[in-house]
Amino acid sequence: MTQVLIIFAISSLWLQGTRGNFFFELCKKCVCVCVGVKVDQTPPALLSRAGDKVQLVCSHAKTDYTLMHWYQQTPGDHALKRIGHVYYSEIKHEESFEKHFKITGDMSGETAKNGSLFISDLKAPDHTAVYYCAASYAQ
């Protein structure tokens, strides 16, 4: 059975297949800039089997950051594909991600913010990627 690796941060990608392990360096010149806000993303890396369901979690303590976006970057592609966002308690998905991706969370209130990205029925290579969350003020 094919395995799907999901990286949830700027990192390297490992794919485990029937013919051994393959290594891709995804981010050789990436710089992560944070302006006084710590965003936690868990797990940092995840190796799962095709057909599995996984959950990625993003959290931060900036109570006035009420918008959280989710992005996917597939191997060999420099572009980030927008999966969707949470704005207060309103959740929107891009149409191309609606089948296998579900975003949950609530960015309202005066407490720490948590959002999750669920990916169901994992497919290789479609879901093998680096996943990012980004939090900000709503404009």
C-alpha positions in Angstrom: 0.0 0.0 0.0 1.3 3.5 -0.9 2.0 5.8 2.0 1.4 9.6 2.0 3.6 12.0 3.9 2.2 15.2 5.0 4.5 17.9 6.2 3.0 20.6 8.3 5.5 23.4 8.3 8.6 24.4 6.3 10.4 21.1 6.2 11.6 18.3 4.0 9.4 15.6 2.5 9.7 11.9 2.9 7.7 9.5 0.7 7.7 5.8 1.5 6.8 3.7 -1.4 7.1 0.1 -2.6 10.6 0.8 -4.1 12.2 2.5 -1.2 12.4 5.9 0.3 12.6 9.1 -1.7 13.8 12.4 -0.3 12.8 15.8 -1.6 14.2 19.1 -0.3 11.2 21.4 -0.5 12.6 24.6 1.0 16.2 25.5 0.4 15.7 29.3 0.5 12.7 29.7 2.7 12.5 32.3 5.4 9.8 32.3 8.0 8.9 35.8 9.2 6.8 36.2 12.3 5.9 39.6 13.7 5.7 38.9 17.4 3.1 36.1 17.1 4.0 32.5 17.7 1.9 30.1 15.7 2.1 26.4 16.7 1.5 23.7 14.0 1.1 20.1 15.0 2.2 17.5 14.1 5.4 18.8 12.3 5.4 15.8 10.0 3.1 12.9 9.4 3.5 9.7 7.5 0.1 8.0 6.7 -1.3 5.4 4.5 -3.5 6.0 1.5 -7.1 5.9 2.6 -6.4 7.3 6.1 -7.8 10.4 7.7 -5.5 12.9 9.3 -5.8 16.1 11.4 -3.4 19.0 11.3 -3.8 21.7 14.1 -2.8 25.3 14.1 -3.0 27.5 17.2 -1.9 30.9 18.4 -2.6 33.3 21.3 -3.2 36.5 19.4 -6.9 37.1 20.2 -7.5 39.8 17.6 -6.2 37.6 14.8 -9.6 36.3 13.7 -8.7 35.0 10.3 -6.9 31.7 9.6 -6.0 30.5 6.1 -4.8 27.0 5.1 -2.5 26.3 2.1 -1.1 23.3 0.3 2.3 23.1 -1.5 2.8 20.0 -3.6 6.3 18.6 -4.4 8.0 20.5 -7.3 5.5 23.3 -7.2 6.5 26.7 -5.8 2.9 28.0 -5.7 0.8 27.7 -2.6 -2.7 26.5 -3.3 -5.4 28.0 -0.9 -7.5 25.3 0.7 -9.8 27.7 2.6 -10.1 29.8 5.7 -11.9 30.4 9.0 -13.1 33.9 9.7 -14.5 34.1 13.2 -16.8 31.0 13.0 -17.4 31.2 9.2 -15.6 28.5 7.3 -15.0 28.6 3.5 -13.3 26.0 1.3 -12.0 26.4 -2.2 -14.2 24.2 -4.5 -11.3 22.0 -5.6 -10.6 21.0 -2.0 -14.1 20.3 -0.8 -14.1 16.6 -1.4 -11.2 15.5 0.9 -10.6 18.6 3.0 -12.5 19.9 6.0 -11.5 23.0 8.0 -12.8 23.5 11.6 -12.2 26.1 14.2 -13.5 29.3 15.7 -11.5 32.5 15.7 -14.0 34.5 17.7 -13.8 35.5 21.4 -10.9 36.6 23.6 -9.2 33.3 24.0 -6.3 31.5 22.2 -7.3 30.5 18.6 -7.3 26.9 17.3 -8.1 25.6 13.9 -7.8 22.2 12.3 -7.5 20.8 8.8 -8.8 17.3 8.3 -7.9 15.4 5.2 -9.9 12.2 4.5 -9.3 9.3 2.2 -5.7 10.2 1.6 -4.5 9.8 -2.0 -0.9 9.6 -3.1 0.5 11.7 -4.8 -2.5 14.1 -4.6 -2.3 14.8 -0.9 1.5 14.4 -0.5 2.4 18.0 0.3 3.6 20.7 2.7 0.6 22.3 4.5 0.7 25.8 6.0 -1.6 27.8 8.2 -1.5 31.6 8.4 -3.3 33.8 10.9 -4.0 37.5 10.6 -6.2 40.4 11.3 -9.3 40.4 9.1 -9.1 43.2 6.6 
